Amino acid sequence: MSEDATQYRERAEEARQVAEKFKNPLDKEVWLHVAGEWLKLAQNAEMQARE
């Protein structure tokens, strides 16, 4: 796994943890979306590292 992908996955986990702290479903949804975007970046970085 590339260093960038690792960092992006760490950011995704941080966003997921932030989402857990919110009781408001809208706030949770926003942070889970952020986590999902970090995961997409990680996947893209991994694909680029393979090329």
N, C-alpha and C positions, 0 to 999 in steps of 0.2 A: 504494500500500500504506500502511496506517495505521502510525503510529509504534509502537503497541502490537504490531501484527503483526510488524513488523521486529524488535522486541526479543524477541518470542516465538521467532521463527526463529533469532535469535542464540543464545538459550538452548538450543534444540533442537540446534544445531550443537555447542555446548559439551558437551552431554550425550552426543552421538554420539562426540565425541573422547574423552571419559572412557571410554566403553564400549570403544573400541579398545585402551585400555591394559590392560584386564583379560584374563587368560588363562582364568579360571574362567568357563565358559559361563553359569552362573547370574547372576554379577555383570554380565556383558555384557548378558544379557537384561533385567535390571532397568534398566540405564542406557539401553538402546534403547527400553524402554517409556517411560521418562521423556522421552526425545527425542520419541517419538510423541505424548505428551500435550501437549508444548509446541507441536508442529505443529498439533494439533487446536485449541489456543487461538489460534494464528495464523490458521487458516482461519476460525474463528468471528469474530475481530476484523475480518478482511477482509470477511466477509459483512455485518457490522454497519456497516462504513464505507460500503458500497455503498447501504445503505438510506437 
